[in-house]
């Protein structure tokens, strides 16, 4: 049975359309720019593929797309978007799969988020490594080929590859769902979004709108599906620790720490942060399983059969990319910590000591952290196994066990949240904090230690912790 990977689009307003006075070469049907409130919903991460559409054809007897010879998927195209489907075909698929088409407002919010970016990944112009457009490939491509195209919520292929039908009738802005444009019985032209492999950078912008008569089929026309977010409130319950507002000293001074301080840790600088709260521990396997079951996200690759490894429910979840951590946050209505927040939560205010580790300046006799394991014993440990390693605010596991993703792009100090390093659309390396069980010595688990990796990376020593406020 057809089972998509769902991503969660949270409720809230976004800016729909383009502003001719400020946006690059918008088309006339994209204005006026206006604010639209969208209820929470779920969207398939990718286009519907030929393989997924074949399940519908086989189960329902619906005619296969015309270019499928003898009703069979063309060789090598199983994971490409299905095309040559008209609006009526897509509605039949949706009825069979108990899903629906997104409205064009839902589609645009999923593509650009709340910051009115030009393309799903941000404002950087597209290139052949980011999406299938401008006849670079001259045909469709697999729906997972361009992970760097991900939207703020993790949707792929929302720029180029194949146009996507929406439920909406093509009418002038401002968009209103109650003005008749969502009438499913009308024979008027329907809006398509995302453009295709033949279209230019201008035409694959998130605000770009085209439309076709409902009976139109073509090599560029496909679909993506949605469903109303009818899930019960999240059963996730996290233990929180409050971090008070105030200043702290970030980084290390090489004059004081000598061989411990690394170049990317200085200069030391004072930062003022507002109050926030963090989860007392990293997200566990059990907590992450609630997310995967609720929205049908893939489980981490090492979960055999999608099941948590035996006796590791209270271990930190690992093999999680930054993108997957962001998807969890969207579902749970939380967020990743900035690296400044992470460091303050780990070391406190720094007043008088600028402590080296969460518990102080020395490695005590009582074990405080999981690190330095050899190849025979390397593994995570339960997130609450080392109470002696608690930070000044009683956060656990902030040294060792797993590296934790932060929201921050790796950039030179001093830290400045307004200099672009907190851009959620960037595909630059993100900062990791805390060290892991692999870390060969205590230098890696210091509060000021910084590592980084690309957002798609998944490893058995990388997980995450969340924040709110």
C-alpha positions in Angstrom: 0.0 0.0 0.0 1.2 3.5 -0.8 2.9 5.1 2.2 4.6 8.5 1.8 7.2 10.1 4.0 5.3 13.0 5.6 6.7 16.3 6.7 4.8 18.5 9.1 4.0 22.1 8.1 3.1 24.1 11.3 0.1 26.4 11.6 0.7 30.1 11.1 0.9 33.0 8.8 3.3 33.5 5.9 3.9 36.1 3.2 2.4 34.8 -0.1 3.3 36.2 -3.5 5.9 38.7 -4.6 6.5 42.4 -4.1 7.3 44.0 -7.5 9.2 46.8 -5.7 11.7 44.5 -4.1 11.6 41.0 -5.5 13.6 39.9 -8.5 11.6 39.8 -11.7 8.2 38.6 -10.4 5.4 37.9 -12.7 2.2 40.0 -12.5 0.0 37.2 -11.1 2.2 37.0 -8.0 1.1 40.3 -6.5 0.0 41.8 -4.3 2.1 40.1 -1.6 -0.2 39.4 1.3 -0.3 37.5 4.5 -2.1 34.1 4.6 -2.9 32.0 7.7 -2.5 28.3 7.1 -3.6 25.5 9.4 -1.2 22.8 10.3 -1.0 20.1 7.7 1.3 17.3 6.4 2.9 17.2 3.0 4.6 14.3 1.2 8.3 15.0 1.2 8.6 14.4 -2.6 6.5 14.2 -5.7 4.5 11.0 -6.2 6.8 8.7 -8.0 6.1 6.3 -10.9 6.4 3.4 -8.5 3.9 4.9 -6.1 1.5 5.7 -8.9 1.8 2.2 -10.2 0.4 0.8 -6.9 -2.7 3.0 -7.5 -3.0 1.8 -11.2 -2.7 -1.8 -10.2 -5.1 -1.6 -7.3 -7.8 0.5 -8.9 -7.6 -0.3 -12.6 -7.1 3.4 -13.4 -5.4 4.0 -16.8 -1.6 4.2 -16.6 0.1 7.3 -17.9 0.2 7.3 -21.7 4.0 6.9 -22.0 4.0 3.7 -19.9 4.3 1.1 -22.7 1.9 -1.8 -22.0 1.1 -0.1 -18.7 4.6 -0.6 -17.3 6.9 2.0 -15.8 9.6 3.0 -18.2 12.9 1.4 -17.4 14.9 3.2 -14.7 12.2 5.7 -13.9 10.6 4.1 -10.9 11.8 6.8 -8.5 11.2 9.7 -10.9 8.1 11.8 -10.5 5.0 10.4 -12.3 4.1 12.7 -15.2 1.4 12.8 -17.9 -1.2 13.0 -15.3 -4.1 15.5 -15.5 -5.9 17.1 -12.6 -8.6 14.4 -12.7 -6.0 11.7 -12.5 -4.5 13.3 -9.4 -7.9 13.6 -7.7 -8.5 9.9 -8.4 -5.2 9.0 -6.9 -5.9 11.1 -3.8 -9.3 9.4 -3.3 -7.7 6.0 -3.5 -4.9 6.9 -1.1 -7.1 8.9 1.3 -5.0 12.0 0.8 -5.6 15.3 -1.0 -3.8 17.9 -3.2 -2.3 20.9 -1.3 -3.9 24.2 -1.9 -1.6 26.6 -3.6 -1.3 28.5 -0.3 -0.2 25.4 1.5 2.2 24.6 -1.3 3.9 28.0 -1.2 4.2 28.0 2.6 5.8 24.5 2.5 8.2 25.7 -0.2 9.4 29.0 1.3 8.5 29.0 5.0 7.7 32.3 6.7 10.6 34.4 5.5 9.5 35.0 1.9 12.6 33.4 0.4 12.9 33.2 -3.4 13.7 29.5 -3.6 13.0 26.7 -1.2 16.7 26.7 0.0 17.0 30.5 0.4 17.9 33.4 -1.8 21.0 31.9 -3.4 20.3 31.4 -7.2 19.9 27.7 -8.3 22.6 25.7 -9.9 22.8 22.2 -11.4 23.9 20.7 -8.1 20.8 22.0 -6.3 17.9 21.2 -8.6 16.8 19.9 -12.0 16.0 23.0 -14.1 16.9 25.0 -17.2 17.3 21.9 -19.4 20.4 20.8 -17.5 19.3 17.2 -17.5 16.6 17.3 -20.3 14.3 14.9 -18.4 13.0 14.2 -15.0 15.4 13.1 -12.2 14.9 10.8 -9.1 12.9 12.7 -6.5 15.7 12.3 -3.8 18.5 13.4 -6.1 18.8 16.9 -4.7 18.8 17.0 -0.9 20.3 20.5 -1.0 17.0 21.7 -2.5 15.2 21.1 0.8 12.7 23.6 1.9 12.7 25.0 5.5 10.5 22.1 6.5 12.4 19.4 4.6 10.4 19.1 1.4 12.4 18.1 -1.6 12.1 19.0 -5.3 9.8 22.0 -4.9 11.8 23.8 -7.5 12.1 22.1 -10.9 11.8 18.5 -12.0 8.0 18.4 -12.5 5.2 20.8 -12.1 2.8 19.9 -9.3 -1.0 20.2 -9.5 -2.7 22.0 -6.6 -6.3 21.9 -5.6 -6.7 25.7 -6.3 -8.4 27.4 -9.3 -6.2 30.0 -10.9 -7.5 33.3 -9.7 -6.0 36.7 -8.9 -4.5 37.4 -5.5 -5.1 37.9 -2.6 -5.6 34.2 -2.0 -8.8 33.3 -0.1 -9.9 29.7 0.4 -13.5 30.7 0.8 -13.9 32.7 -2.4 -14.7 29.7 -4.6 -11.2 28.9 -5.8 -11.2 25.7 -3.8 -14.4 24.4 -5.5 -13.6 20.9 -6.5 -16.5 20.7 -9.0 -15.4 23.6 -11.2 -14.0 23.0 -14.6 -11.8 26.1 -14.4 -8.0 26.0 -14.9 -6.0 24.8 -11.8 -2.8 26.2 -10.5 0.4 24.2 -10.8 3.5 25.0 -8.8 7.3 24.4 -8.8 7.9 24.3 -12.6 9.9 21.6 -14.2 13.3 20.5 -15.6 12.8 22.9 -18.7 12.2 26.1 -16.7 14.5 28.9 -15.7 15.6 30.2 -12.3 13.0 32.8 -12.5 10.3 30.3 -13.2 11.2 27.9 -10.4 10.9 30.5 -7.6 8.6 29.5 -4.8 6.1 32.3 -5.7 5.9 31.5 -9.4 2.3 30.5 -10.6 1.1 28.8 -13.7 -2.1 27.1 -14.5 -3.6 24.5 -16.9 -7.0 23.2 -17.9 -7.9 20.2 -15.7 -7.7 17.8 -18.6 -4.1 18.8 -19.5 -1.5 16.0 -19.5 2.2 16.5 -20.4 5.8 15.3 -19.7 6.2 18.1 -17.1 3.0 17.6 -15.0 3.0 15.6 -11.8 1.7 15.8 -8.2 2.5 15.9 -4.5 -0.1 15.2 -1.9 -1.1 16.5 1.5 -3.3 15.5 4.4 -4.9 17.5 7.2 -3.0 17.3 10.4 -5.5 15.3 12.5 -3.1 13.7 14.8 -3.7 13.8 18.5 -1.6 16.2 20.5 2.0 15.0 20.8 2.5 12.4 23.6 6.1 13.6 23.9 7.0 14.7 27.4 10.4 16.2 28.0 12.1 17.2 31.3 13.1 20.8 31.0 15.8 22.9 32.8 15.5 26.7 32.8 18.5 28.8 31.8 18.1 32.4 33.2 18.6 35.5 31.2 22.0 37.1 31.6 25.6 37.3 30.3 28.2 34.6 30.1 31.7 34.3 28.7 31.9 32.3 25.4 35.0 30.6 24.0 38.4 30.0 25.5 41.4 32.3 26.0 44.6 30.6 24.7 46.6 32.6 27.3 44.8 30.7 30.1 44.1 27.3 28.6 47.3 26.9 26.4 47.2 23.5 24.7 43.4 23.0 25.5 42.2 26.0 23.5 41.7 25.6 19.7 41.8 28.5 17.3 38.1 28.3 16.5 37.3 28.9 20.2 38.7 32.4 20.5 38.5 35.3 21.1 36.6 34.9 24.3 33.7 37.3 24.4 30.8 38.2 26.6 27.2 37.5 25.4 23.9 38.5 26.7 21.1 35.9 26.2 17.4 36.0 27.1 15.8 33.3 29.2 15.3 30.0 27.6 14.7 26.3 28.5 16.5 23.2 27.2 15.7 19.5 27.5 17.6 18.1 30.4 19.0 15.3 28.2 19.5 14.6 24.5 16.5 13.3 22.6 16.3 9.6 23.3 15.4 6.7 21.0 12.1 6.3 22.8 11.3 10.0 22.3 12.3 9.9 18.6 10.2 6.8 18.0 7.1 8.8 19.0 7.9 11.2 16.1 8.6 8.5 13.5 5.3 6.7 14.3 3.3 9.9 14.3 4.3 11.3 11.0 5.7 8.2 9.3 9.2 9.5 9.1 11.9 6.9 8.4 13.5 5.5 11.5 17.3 5.8 11.9 19.0 3.4 9.6 20.4 1.2 12.5 16.9 0.4 13.8 16.3 -3.0 12.3 12.8 -3.3 11.0 12.2 0.2 12.3 12.5 -0.9 15.9 14.6 0.6 18.7 17.7 -1.5 19.3 17.2 -3.7 22.3 17.5 -2.1 25.7 18.4 1.3 24.2 15.2 3.2 24.7 16.9 5.6 27.1 20.0 6.0 25.0 20.3 9.1 22.8 19.0 8.7 19.3 21.8 8.7 16.8 22.3 8.5 13.0 20.2 11.7 12.8 21.0 14.4 10.3 20.5 18.1 11.0 17.5 18.0 8.6 15.9 15.2 10.6 16.5 17.0 13.8 14.7 20.0 12.3 11.8 17.9 11.2 11.5 16.5 14.8 11.5 20.1 16.1 8.7 21.1 13.8 6.6 18.2 14.9 7.2 18.7 18.6 7.0 22.5 18.5 10.5 22.9 19.9 13.8 24.0 18.3 17.5 23.3 18.3 19.7 25.4 20.6 22.0 28.0 19.1 25.6 27.2 19.9 25.7 30.2 22.3 22.7 28.8 24.2 24.4 25.4 24.3 27.6 26.7 25.7 25.9 28.8 28.4 23.7 25.8 29.4 26.8 23.7 29.7 29.1 26.0 31.6 26.9 28.5 33.4 27.7 32.2 33.6 31.4 31.6 33.7 31.6 34.2 36.5 34.9 33.6 38.2 35.9 30.3 36.7 34.9 30.0 33.0 34.7 26.3 33.8 36.3 23.8 31.4 33.7 21.0 31.8 30.1 21.2 32.8 30.9 20.0 36.3 34.0 22.1 36.8 37.7 22.4 35.8 39.0 18.9 36.7 38.3 15.3 35.7 37.1 13.8 39.0 37.5 10.2 40.1 33.8 9.6 39.8 32.9 9.0 36.1 31.2 12.1 34.7 31.0 11.4 31.0 31.0 8.7 28.3 34.1 9.3 26.1 37.4 7.8 25.1 36.1 4.3 24.4 38.1 1.9 22.3 36.7 0.0 19.3 35.6 -3.0 21.4 33.3 -1.1 23.8 32.3 1.9 21.8 28.6 2.7 22.4 26.2 5.2 23.7 25.0 5.0 27.3 21.7 6.0 28.9 21.3 9.8 28.9 21.0 9.9 32.7 23.9 7.6 33.6 26.3 10.3 34.7 24.5 12.6 37.2 27.9 13.7 38.5 28.5 15.3 35.1 25.5 17.7 35.4 26.0 21.3 34.3 25.4 24.3 36.7 21.8 24.3 35.5 21.4 20.4 36.0 21.5 19.6 32.3 22.9 16.1 31.8 25.1 14.5 29.1 26.5 17.8 27.8 30.0 16.2 27.8 30.5 13.0 25.8 28.0 10.3 24.7 27.0 12.0 21.5 27.8 15.2 19.6 24.7 17.4 19.5 23.5 19.4 16.5 22.9 23.1 17.1 21.1 25.6 14.9 24.2 27.5 14.2 26.4 27.7 11.1 30.1 27.3 11.8 31.6 30.8 11.7 34.4 32.7 13.4 34.0 34.3 16.8 32.7 36.5 18.2 29.3 34.9 18.0 26.6 37.2 16.5 23.1 35.8 15.9 22.4 38.5 13.4 25.4 37.9 11.1 23.8 35.1 9.0 25.0 32.1 11.1 21.4 31.4 12.2 20.1 31.2 8.6 17.9 28.1 8.6 18.0 27.9 4.8 21.7 27.6 4.5 23.3 24.3 3.6 26.6 25.3 5.3 28.2 23.2 8.0 26.3 23.3 11.3 28.1 23.4 14.7 28.2 20.2 16.8 28.8 20.4 20.5 29.6 18.1 23.5 31.9 15.4 22.1 30.9 11.7 22.0 31.9 8.3 23.1 34.3 8.2 20.2 36.2 11.3 21.4 39.7 10.1 22.2 40.4 12.4 25.2 38.8 15.0 27.5 39.8 17.9 25.2 36.9 17.1 22.9 34.3 17.2 25.7 35.1 20.7 27.0 32.3 23.2 27.1 34.0 25.4 24.6 34.9 22.6 22.1 33.4 23.1 18.6 33.0 20.7 15.8 30.8 20.8 12.7 29.4 18.8 9.8 27.2 19.1 6.7 23.5 19.0 7.4 22.8 15.7 5.7 25.4 13.8 7.7 24.2 10.8 9.8 26.6 9.0 12.2 26.3 6.7 15.2 27.8 9.4 17.4 25.6 12.4 16.3 22.2 13.3 17.9 20.6 16.4 19.2 19.0 18.2 22.2 16.1 20.7 21.9 15.1 24.0 23.4 12.0 26.2 23.7 11.3 29.9 24.2 
